[in-house]
C-alpha cells in the first residue's frame, strides 16, 4: 500500500514545487485547479489529477471531505505506486486527515507558508508593514477569536464583498473606521501578492476579492482603541495600581470597596427601574469596574484571575442547566428553578436545611434575607399552604406590637416589629411578590403623593409648618384623589 503525502501550499509555489519534484514513483492529486496558485501545478506536473469533480458531485462540505478521503485511500491501495501526493490549497482539512488516519494508511503532512505569512512578506517587501510585529492568522469566519489587538492580525479567505463587509463589521468593534490596514490580493498569474494600504471602512468597496486574499491589520494598543474590551479594562486597572499609577486606586482594599460595590448595584437597579438604557449602560460599567477592582487585588496576591472568575461561572451555568447542556427534560420555569435548587445543594454539599440557611449571606438586606430564609424552610414543607392562611399572622403580630408599645419596653417593641415584618414577608413570598420591590414601590408612591400634597398647599398660599395635622390630611386626601386620576 502506498503512503499519502499531504503537501500544504499557499502562495509559496516554488517551495512546494521543490518538495514535489523530489518525490519519485508518485501519483499527484490536487485539491482544485480553479485557483491561480493551484493552476500553476497543472503545467508543472505531468498526470496531475484534480478533485474538482468531487466539488460538483457533493451536496455539502462534509460530503466533499468524505469523498476526498475515500479517493485518497483508494488510490493508496494501488500496488504499483509508492506515494500519493495530495496538494491542498492552504492547510489540510482535519476531517480528511482523520479519515485517512482511521483507514490505517500511512500519512505525512508537510509544513508550508500560509496565505497570511506570504501576504505579510509581500507587505514587508513593499514597505507597508514593519517586520518586527507578531502575526496572528485568522480565517474570515473565525474572527470571534480576536483577543489581543497588540498583535498584527492576518485575516484570510476574504473571497467576496459580503465576506469583506462581515469582516469590516467585526473589526469595527475594535478599530476606528479610518484605521489604516493592508489588503493583499494575489496576482492573476499566481506569482505573488499585490498589496495596498486602505482604510478599514473601504474594505467592502474594492474591485477584487479572492479565496487567497488577506487583510493585514496592524497592532493597536488597547488604551488607544475607540471601543474597549474587558481585557482593556483590566489593563487600565493594573496600570492604576502599579507603581507610578494612582495613589487612591493603589490604596483600595476589598473592605474599603464594599460600600461602593453595594452602591453601584443599587444604581444599576435604579437605571433599570427608570428604563434608561443609556444610564444602565453607564451604571453597568461602574459595576464592572468594581468587579475588576476586586479581581486585580486578588491577582496581586496570586489568588485568582478574571479568567478564573469567568471559568467558575461558566462551569456553574453549564452544570445548573442540564436541560440545555445535558439530557434532563423540564416542562416549565418552575421545574427549572426546582432542579436548580437541587443541583445547588448538591454542588455546595448542603445536606440539611440548616446548612442551606447558612448559605444565605447575613449581609443581605433584611427583607431579602428574610425571604430567602423562609424559602429554605418552605423547600422542606415548613410553610403555610397559602397567603390567605398566613395573613392572620400579620394581624396577630400587629396586635403584639401594640401590646409592646403599651408596655413601653423598647427592646420588646423592636422584637415585635421584627416579627411583624417577617410575617408580612411571608405573605408577600406566598403571593410571589418581592417584598423589597413592593416596599420600594410603596415608598415611591408616598414620595410622589407627599410632593403633590405640598404643591397643593403652596398653591393655596399655605405652608406645612403653619398647619394642623387634620388640615394636612385634607390636602393629602386631595392629592390621593388626583394621584389616582393620573
Secondary structure, DSSP 8 states (H G I E B T S, - for coil): --EEEEEEESS-HHHHHHHHHT--SEEEEES-SSSHHHHHHHHHSTT-EE-HHHHHH-SSHHHHHHHHHHHHHHHHT-TT-SEEEEEEEBS--HHHHHHHHHTT--EEEE----HHHHHHHHHHHTTSS-TTS-EEEEEGGGGGG---TTSEEEEE---SHHHHHHHHHHHTTTS-TT-EEEEEEE-TTSSSEEEEEEEGGGGGG-S---TT-EEEE----GGG-SS--HHHHHHHHHHHHSTTS-HHHHH--HHHHHHHHHHHHHHHHHHHHTT-HHHHHHHHHHHHHHHHHHHHHHHHTTS--HHHHHHHHHHHHHHT-HHHHSS---SSHHHHHHHHHHHHHHHTT--SHHHHHHTS-TTS-HHHHHHHHHHHHHTTT-S-S-HHHHHHHHHHHHHHHHHHHHHT-HHHHHHHHHHHHHHHHHHHHHTT--HHHHHHHHHHHHHHHHHHHHHHHHHTT--GGGS-HHHHHHHHHHHHHHHHH-
